[in-house]
Amino acid sequence: MKKNYDFSNAVRNPYAKRLKRQLTIRLDEQTIGYFQGLSREMSLPYQTLMNMYLRDCAESRMRPHWAVASTMKRANKPLKLSASRLRRPSAA
């Protein structure tokens, strides 16, 4: 290794804005297991597969369908999300 390096002619990374960001997310074991099994079938890392799926949802503006209970006895009662009922926006 050199003691000094000359960076005067260095060029910025043009892909720097597209780099990924690490974050902590809480997922249930069934979800992780599903994507890990699917990743083995597809020979892709499961985190890459999850990212691809989430990106596809974001690009197609897919929104989750929330099933709200008919009677809310507690204000802080969690809502149920039906993952199989994700909807793509209607072409209007």
C-alpha positions as CSV (number, residue, x, y, z in Angstrom):
1,M,0.0,0.0,0.0
2,K,1.1,3.5,-0.7
3,K,1.5,6.0,2.1
4,N,-0.4,8.7,0.2
5,Y,-3.0,8.6,-2.6
6,D,-3.9,11.3,-5.0
7,F,-7.7,11.9,-5.2
8,S,-7.5,15.2,-7.1
9,N,-8.9,13.5,-10.3
10,A,-11.5,11.3,-8.4
11,V,-15.0,11.1,-9.8
12,R,-18.1,10.7,-7.6
13,N,-19.9,7.4,-7.7
14,P,-22.8,7.9,-10.1
15,Y,-24.8,5.1,-8.4
16,A,-24.4,6.5,-4.9
17,K,-28.1,7.6,-4.8
18,R,-29.2,4.0,-5.6
19,L,-27.3,2.4,-2.8
20,K,-29.3,0.4,-0.2
21,R,-29.8,1.5,3.3
22,Q,-29.7,-0.8,6.3
23,L,-32.7,-0.7,8.7
24,T,-34.2,-2.8,11.3
25,I,-37.6,-4.3,10.6
26,R,-39.7,-6.7,12.7
27,L,-41.2,-9.6,10.7
28,D,-42.9,-12.7,12.0
29,E,-41.3,-16.1,11.6
30,Q,-43.8,-17.3,9.0
31,T,-43.1,-14.4,6.7
32,I,-39.3,-14.9,7.0
33,G,-39.7,-18.6,6.5
34,Y,-41.9,-18.1,3.4
35,F,-39.3,-15.8,1.7
36,Q,-36.4,-18.0,2.8
37,G,-38.1,-21.1,1.2
38,L,-38.9,-19.1,-1.9
39,S,-35.3,-17.8,-2.1
40,R,-33.9,-21.4,-2.0
41,E,-36.2,-22.3,-5.0
42,M,-35.1,-19.2,-6.9
43,S,-31.4,-19.3,-5.9
44,L,-31.6,-15.7,-4.6
45,P,-30.8,-14.3,-1.1
46,Y,-34.0,-14.0,0.8
47,Q,-33.4,-10.3,1.6
48,T,-32.9,-9.5,-2.1
49,L,-36.1,-11.3,-2.8
50,M,-38.0,-9.3,-0.2
51,N,-36.5,-6.1,-1.5
52,M,-37.6,-7.0,-5.1
53,Y,-41.1,-7.8,-3.9
54,L,-41.4,-4.6,-1.9
55,R,-40.0,-2.5,-4.8
56,D,-42.6,-4.1,-7.1
57,C,-45.4,-3.2,-4.7
58,A,-44.1,0.4,-4.5
59,E,-43.6,0.8,-8.2
60,S,-47.1,-0.5,-9.0
61,R,-48.5,1.7,-6.1
62,M,-50.0,-1.4,-4.5
63,R,-51.9,-0.7,-1.3
64,P,-52.8,-3.1,1.5
65,H,-56.5,-3.8,2.1
66,W,-57.2,-3.3,5.8
67,A,-60.0,-5.3,7.3
68,V,-61.4,-3.1,10.1
69,A,-63.4,-4.7,12.8
70,S,-67.1,-3.7,12.8
71,T,-67.1,-2.7,16.4
72,M,-64.0,-1.1,18.0
73,K,-64.2,-1.7,21.7
74,R,-60.7,-0.5,22.4
75,A,-59.2,2.5,20.6
76,N,-55.7,0.9,20.4
77,K,-57.0,-2.4,19.0
78,P,-54.6,-3.5,16.2
79,L,-56.1,-3.7,12.7
80,K,-55.8,-6.9,10.7
81,L,-54.1,-6.8,7.3
82,S,-54.9,-9.4,4.7
83,A,-51.7,-10.0,2.8
84,S,-53.5,-11.9,0.1
85,R,-55.7,-8.9,-0.6
86,L,-53.1,-6.4,-1.8
87,R,-54.6,-4.3,-4.5
88,R,-53.1,-2.7,-7.5
89,P,-54.5,0.7,-8.3
90,S,-57.3,0.7,-10.8
91,A,-56.5,2.2,-14.2
92,A,-58.6,5.3,-14.3
